[in-house]
Amino acid sequence: MTSSAEPSARVAVLAPLPFSLYFIWRIFQNPFIILGERGVSINNAYSEFFIPYQEIEGCGAGPGLVINTKRSGKIFSAAFDSSLFGKSVRREIEKEIAVRIKAPKHDSSVKFEKGYTMGAPEVIGPMLSFVLFVVAISL
């Protein structure tokens, strides 16, 4: 069975797909937290942090995990938001962080790091959507 839609109409319908998939991945799958030996790594949608345990004062209240630091203020993590299971997991992470910051020895050479995760690979989805849209308009 053949489709009566023209190629440009099919491309126009598919143009938002790469952007939509990128958006779903970036917002809902990319945020995570890693509790390492030297500190906590937080990856939010567009920023990343490494917080050494000696910099952490404790965890605070907020929509997700909030880490209070000595010099950098509050660091918010989007990994555990107000979802159904997020609160119980967040509480366990908060307890584990509290145990780890009380450990007697920490490496003082480890420094706080902040970065942004928007780079070349991340623009592929939106750019591909734009190119497909332009192709659809020009056909």
N, C-alpha and C positions, 0 to 999 in steps of 0.2 A: 504494500500500500504506500503510495507516495503522498508527501505532504504538499499542501497547496501554498504554504507560507514561503515567501521569497527568502533567499539566503540572508539578506540584510536584516529581515525581521527576526530570523533565528539567532543571528549574531547579537542583535540588540537585546533579545531576551536573555542571552547567556552572558552579556557584558558585565552585569553586576555580580555574577557568581564568584569570580576570584576574590573580589573585594569582600563579599559576604563571608566567604570561607576564612579569609584573612582576619576579618573582624571577630568572628567566632573564636578562632584560635587565639588571637591576641588578648581578648578581654576575658575569656572563660577558661582557657587552657594554659596560658603562659604564666600566670602568677603562681609562685611556689616559694617555699621556705626550706632551707637546709640548715640543720643544726650540725655544725662541724666540730672538730676538735678545738679550733682556735676562735671560733665565733659563729655568728648567725648570718647566713646569706639570704637576702630577701630579693625576690624578683617580682616586681609589679608589672603592670601592663607596659609602661614606658620608662621605667627607672629600675635601677638595681642598687642594692646596698650590701656592704659587708660590714658588720658591726662586731668588733672584738668583744669578748665577754667582759673584759675589764672596763669597757665603756658603757655597759648596760647597768642602769639603776634598777630597773624592774619593768613590769608590763602594766599597761593602763587599760582603761575602758574605752571602747569605741566601736564603730561598726565592724571592724575586723581586728586583727591582732595589732596592738599598739605597743611599741617598745620605747621606753623612756631612756634616753641616753644622757650622759653627763655633759657633753659639749655640743651635740647636734640637735638637741630637743627631742621631739616625738617623731618616730618613724612609723608610718602606717603601712600595714601589709594588706593587700587585697586578697590574699590567698584564702583566708578564712573569714568570710563575711557573715552576714546574718542568715545564711541558708539553714536548712533543717539540721544538717549534721555538722555544720561549721563551728557552732558554739562549743560542742563537746570536744571536738578535736582541738580547737583553739585553747580551751582550758588545759588540756593535756600538754600542749606546747608551752603554755605559760608556766606550768609546773616544772617542766623539764628545763626551761631557761632559768628559773629561780634556783634550781639545784646546781646548774652549771656555773652560774655567776658566783656562787658561794664556794666553789672549788678553791683550794688554797693557792695553787700556782697557775698563773697565766703568763703567756709570752708577751712581754711589754713592747716587743718590736713590731707586733701586728698593729696596723693602723686602720682607722675607719676609711671606707671607700664608698664613693657614690658615683654612679654612672647612668647614662641614658641608653636605652636599648633600641632606639629608633635608628636604624642604619640601612645599608644597602639591601640586605635580604628582605627587610620588612616592607620596602616600597614596591616590591614585585607585584603583590596582589592588587593594590590600588592602581599602579601604572598599567598592569595588564588589563584591568577593567576599563581604564580610560582609552587604551589603544583599541580594544574591541569595540567600544562605543563609537570612536572616530571612524573605524572601518565600517561599522554598520551604517553610519550616517552617510558616508561617501559612496556606498553601493547603491 
